[in-house]
């Protein structure tokens, strides 16, 4: 799993070095940056949710959710580079920020929903006079 994460990171770095600013003014806070952030945020949520069907541990869910979101951003920037020649490092940075925020939000919701621990200890089924074993003991007396 670590090898795949390193490969994904290397791919992101290569794309970021290869991508150049768009022909027009590529602002850090343009409307398209909010779209990149929102799309990556949503992809991270979807990736985390999908990973919860396959991974019991939260670490696997976090890794898959973030990788799913980042791969969407990288693919979009590669497509921009090849079809429009206007791939942007700033778009990729907002994709990464959205992926991080979405993954963190999904993890926080998962943690809050699945960390409930009742304060009252439950009695095991086999304990007490009303359990099956206890009922048999009472019936014999």
Beta strands, then each sheet from edge to edge (+ up, - down):
end
